[in-house]
Amino acid sequence: MGTLYQEPSSLLQDLKVTVHSSSLVFPSQESVRKSMFLSNIDQVLNFSVETVHFFPSKKDFPPEVVAEKLKHTLAKALVPYDFLAGRLNRNPKTGRLEIDCNAAGVGFVVASSEYTLDEIGDLVYPNPAFAQLVCKTLGYILKPDDQPLGIFQLTSFKCGGFAMGISTNHATFDGLSFKHFLDNLASLAADKPCLAVIPCNDRQLLAARSPPQVPFSHPELLKIPHGQESNLSVFEATQEDLAFNIFRLTSGDIANLKEQAKATSGAAINANTRITGFNVVAAHVWRCKALSCGADNNMERLSTILYAVDIRPRLKPPLPSSYAGNAVLTSYATAPCKELAEGTLAKLVEMVSEGARRMTDEYARSAIDWGELYKGFPHGEFLVSSWWRLGFAEVEYPWGRPRYSCPIVYHRKDIILLFPDINEGGDERDSGVNVLVALPAEEMKKFQSLFLKLLAA
């Protein structure tokens, strides 16, 4: 019932990566220069998201062939995704961020490692050295105000395998729209006659109403005092010394949690409660996190879990599923620690489910309008950030599917990551999940004990 993921006995701290070339890739066709409006959701996401996609060797696609093909394919992809080749600017009149679609290009880096892919070791374990496989900036060839919104790095390994490292500004994509981008990249690389998904680039669809209407209190959002906007980000990296663990839940463990929730549900549980894999894992993690936090053991303390909800199907009319910007908002559930300690798993799942169900069209529009009136960020005890079922490892490129795809991980006390296990040739949705937690040492001991104990209940 659930296992603690063991750190590899020998973790490479230096992948011995050498950069051979850095260049810019421009759209293959000219387009009209324009400014792209960014929604209030996009506005607070001005930071980079970095992912690495590992590929085993394939005879017909050695790394140098893939590098050339990827570069050519990117040029074609930047036609429907013209905003990715642009630059982020702040409008001097409105103070809002917007994208200047000026075809200034994305970064493209070719590099090599002195190791084989197998020597890199366990790809699931988030090795900090994986950051060497992603280029975050082209500061040595471009000015600070001319940095690309996307940089792609192709790193070859001695065995013929390679890694595709991608850094994108979060204002460009959310998880679903980035998956669609990868699907389109794969389609173009395979010379298919059309894109897998035609991106919807109209971000005015998520513009605030005029005048803004905020009928809800939005306790999940924190107002930032005027003048301090530039000093804060969504979640700050802590300077605290943190213990770091990965808890692996198999598909069987998740099924058992669902059964535990069903067994403890009764007439008191809302009939609309969805006992899903995410909801049972989030409820389990919430209880463990809340009850391990703080030395005073205050059972009256309120604990708040935050998690992202895709609003595309929740709006009226629904957003196109191909909407290419950020279309996720923060949902929340709040309860006293005493209730989390004494309540059934079904009750916790109900609260998590209710948090997502709260995200109606009117609530989502209210949150967007809140962002028009105030500057602020999600606010809670911690955020569950799920990469679990985004499906990055299911993208079928001409050179095959990735052996594994993962984010570059930076340890944060207030963010718990869910990410998939390696599922060779299978459907990521049927796989287990890894729960990545970083906490002060004493809190980690409590969390670990609760996680395993409650899982076996």
N, C-alpha and C positions, 0 to 999 in steps of 0.2 A: 504493500500500500504506500506508494510514493517513495521516492528515493532522493537522497542528497547527491547531487551531481558531483562527482569527484574531480578535483582539479587535476589535469594531466600531470604525470610525474615529471615531465620535462617540457616546460612551456618556453618556446622561443621568445626572447625579448627583442631580438633584432632579426628581421627577415632579410637583411642585407639586400635592400632594394636600391637599384641604380636607375636613375632617370636618364633616358637616352634622348628624348625630344619633347618639347612642349610647343603647342601651336594653337591656333584658333580655327574652328570650323564654322563656316558661314552658310546660310540657307542657299540651297541650290537654285532657287528662283527669287527674283526680286519681288518685293511686296511694298505696298504703300506704308510709309512711316506713320505711326500713330501712337498715342498714349493709351495704355490700357488701364481702365479703372480697376482698383482693387477694393474688395469688400471689407467691411469691418472685421470679418474673420481673418482675411489675409493680412490686415494691417498689423496685427500683433504677432505675426509669425515670421518676422524678419531675422531668421537665423538658418544655419545650414543643417540639412539632414544628410547623413552619409550612410551609404549601404555598400556592401561588397557581395559580389556574385561569383562563386567559385565554379570553374568548369574543368572536368578531367580532359586529358588529351584526346584528340580525335584526328585520325590520320589525314583526312581530307581538309582539316582546318587547323593547321599549325598556327601559333600565336601571331606570327607576322602577317599571315593571310587574314586572320580575324581582325587585326588592327586596321588594315587597309579597308576591309569591308565595313567595319564599324564606322570608320571615319566618313566613308562615302554615304553610308546609310544615315548617319546623323545629319548630314547636309540636306538629305531629302526630308527627314523628320522635322527639320526646323522650318519647313514651309507651312504645314498645318499648325505647328507649335511655334509660331513666329515670336511669341512673347518670351520663350526660353532663350532666344538669341538676343534679347534686349538687355536693358540696364535699369536697375532700380533707382528711381529719383524721388525727391520730395517736392511736391508742387508748392512753389513759394507763396501762392495766393491762399490755398486751402490748408497747407500743412500736411496733407495726406500723401502717403506713399503711392506711387503709380509706376508702371513699367513703360519705359520709352522703348517701343518696338522699333529699334534702329538697326537691326541686323548686324550688331557688333560682334555676334558669334558666341559660341560656347568653347570652353577649354578642352583640349585633347592632349593627353600625356601618354607616352609609351615608355614602359619601364621593364626591368627584369629583376628577378630574385635569384639568389645563389642556391636556393633550396628547391626540392621537388614538392609537389602538392602533398604527398604523403608525409614528407618530413615536416611540413607545417603543422601536422598533428590534427587534433580534434577541432573540426571547424565549428561545432556547436558551441564549444566553450569560448566565451568572448575574450579573446586575447587582445590586450591593449595594443600589441604590435600590428594588429590588422589595420590600424590607422595609417600605417605606411603604404597601404594599398589604395589610399584615397588622397587626391590632391584637393586641398581646401581653398587654395588661393593661387593666382598667378601673379603674385606681388613682384616677382623679379622681372616680369616683362610688361605688366600693366599697372597703371596708377590705381590708388585705393578706390577712387570714384568710378573706375572703369572695369571693375571685377565682374566676370561672367556670373550669370545666375545658375549655370550648370557647368561642371567640369567632369570629364570622363577620363579614367586612367586604366589602361590595359597593361597589366603586369604579367609577364610570362614566367613560368617555372621551368626548371631544368628538365622535367619529365615531358614537357609539351603541353601541360595543362596551363591554365591562366586564370587570373582574377579580373573582373570588370568592376572597378570601384567608381561609384557615382556620388558626387556631392551636388545637391541642388538647394537653392534657397527655398525654405518651406512656403514662402508666399506664392510659389509657382504651382505646387501640387499638394494634395493630401494623399493618404495612402492608396485610396482607390484610383484616383486619377493618375498617380504615378504607375500603378499596375497597368492601367490602360496605355500609358505612354510606352511601357516596356513591351506590351503586346504589339503595339504599332511598330516599334523598333524591330521586333522579330519579323513581322509581316513584310516590312520594307526590305530587311536583310535577305529575306527569302524570295524577293522579287515577285511577291503576290500582287494581283491586279488592283487590290484596294486595301485600305486600312482595316484593321480588326475592329476598331472603334473610331467613329468620326468625332473628334473632340468638339465639345461645345465651349467656346471661349468667351461667351457673353457673361461677364461677371456683374453686369448691371442687374442680373436676375436676383442677386442677393444684396442689392442696394437698400439702404434704410428708407423707411417711409418718410414722407414730408407732409406735416411735421412728424417727428419721431413719436411713437406711442409705446410706453413701457408700463403695461398694467400689472406686471409681476415684479416681485422684490429681488429676484436673482441673487440669493445668498451664495451661489457658486461663483460669483464674480466679485473681485476686489477692486475698488476705486483707488487709483493712484493719485496722491496729492499733486496739485498743479506745480509744474517745475521739476518734478522728479521722474518724468516719463523716460528720459534717456538713461537713467541709472538702474533701471530694473528690467528683468526679463521674466518670461513665464515661470521658469523654475531655475533658481540659481544653483550652481554647483557648490556644495558645502565644503568648507575647509576642515571639517571634522574627520577624524580617523574612523573609517567605516570598515566593518567586516562585510564580506561579500560571499553570497552563496547562491547556488542555482538549485531549485527544487524541481525534480522531474516528475510530471504526472503522465502516466500512460493513458491510452484511450480507455483501458479498463478502469483506471482510477477515476477518470471523469464520469464513466458510466456508473460507478459506485456512488459518486457524489450525487448524481442525478437521482439514483434510487433512494439514497438517504433523504434527499429533499422531498421526494414523493411520499416516502414512508412517514415523514413527520408533518406532512401537510394535512389540513383538515378543513372543517367548515369555515374556520377563521381566515383561511388563506383566500385571497382574491382569485376568482375564477380566471381572470385575465393574466395571471402570473405565468411567465414563460420560463420553464425549467430547461434552459439551454446550457450548452457547455460553458460559454463565457459567463453566464449568470452564476452558475454554481462555483466556478473557479474564483470569480470576483468576490462572491460572498464569503467563501472560505478564506481567501487572502485578507479580506477586510477584517474579519474577526481576529485573525492572528496578528495583524498589524496593530489594531486598536488595543488589544490586550497586552501587547509587548511594549507599548510606548509609555515612557515616563516612569520615574522611580517612585512617585507618590501613590501609585496604584489607585488613583481616583476613579471610582466606578461611575460617578455622576458626570464625568467629562464627556462632552459630545465629540464623536468621531465622525468625520465626513470623508467619504470615498468619492473620487471624481473619475469619470470615464467618458470617452468620446462616443458620440452617436452620430451616424450618418443621417443628415436631414434631407437628402435628395428625395426619398419616397414619402417624407412626412409633410412636405409643403403642399399647399393647394393653390394652383395646380402643382403637381410634383416637378421637381427639377429633372432635367434629362439625366439619365444614369451616366451619360458621357460628359457631364459637367466637369471641366478640366481644372477648376480651381479648388479652393478649400471649402468643403461643404460638410464639415463636422462641427458640432458644438458640444460643450461640456455638460453632461448630466451628473447628478449627484444623489447620494443617499446619506442621511444623517441619523444617528441614534446614540443614546448614552451607552457607555461601555458596559454598564450593567445589563442592558437589554441584549447587547451583542454576546455577552458571556452566558446569559441564561436562556436566550431565545433559541428556537429550533433552527436548523439550517434552512428549512422551508420559509421561515419568517424572514431571514436575511435575504434569501433569494427573491422573496416578494418585494422587499425594499429596493433591491437593485433593479428588478424588473419595473417597478413603479417609477423609478428615476428615469428610465429610458422612455416609458410610456408618457411621462410628463411632457416629453419633447414633441408637442403638437405643432401645427403650423403657427398658431397664435403665439405659443411660447417661444418658438424659434425666431419669429419676426420681432418679438419683444426683446430678445437677447441681442439681435442685430441692431435694433434701434438704441438699446442701452449703450452699445459701442459708439453710436453717433453722439451721444450726450456726454459720455464719460470715457476716460482712458483707464484701462484696467486689464486684469488677467484672471484666469481661473484661480479659485481660492478654496483650499480644503486641506485636510491632513496629508493626503497623498493622492497621486494620480495613477491609475492603472493604464499603462500604454500598451495596447495590444497589436503585435505584428503577427499574431498567430495564424490568421486565416486570410491574409492579404494575397497569398498565392504567388509571390515573386518567384518561388522555385518551380512553379508550374509553367512558366513561359517557355515556349518551344522555339528556340532559335535554330538557324540552319546548322549550327554546331552542337545542338542538343540542349537539354535542360540543364540548369545549374545543379551541381551536386548539392550545394547549399547556398542560401541567400540570407544575409543577416545585417542588422544595423551595426554601426560602430557604437560601442557602448561606453558611456561615461557614468561612473557611479554617482547616484543621487539618492539621498535619503527619502525624498518625497516623491520618487517615481519608481514604481514596480513594473518591470517589463514582462510581457508574455510573448514568447517567441517559439516557433515550431521546432520540432525535432527533425533530424534528417529522415526523410521518408523516400528512399530510393525507388523511383519509378511509380510511387503511389500518389494518392490524392492527399494533399496537405490537410484537407478538412477532416480526414479520418485519422490523423496522427495525434500523438500526445502533445503536451505543451510543457515548455520549460519556464519556470517562474524565477526571474532574476531579482534578487533583493539585496540592498546595501543598507546596513544599519550599524549604529554603535554596537560594540561587542556584547554588552550585557543585554541589549534589546534583541540582538540576533539570537542569543541563547534561548530567550523566551519564545521568540518567533518560531525557531526550529522545533522546539519541544511541542508547541501548540500545533504547528502545521502537521506534524506526523501523528500526534495523539488524536486530533480531531478528525483526521482523515480515516483513522481506523475505528472511529466511533460507530 
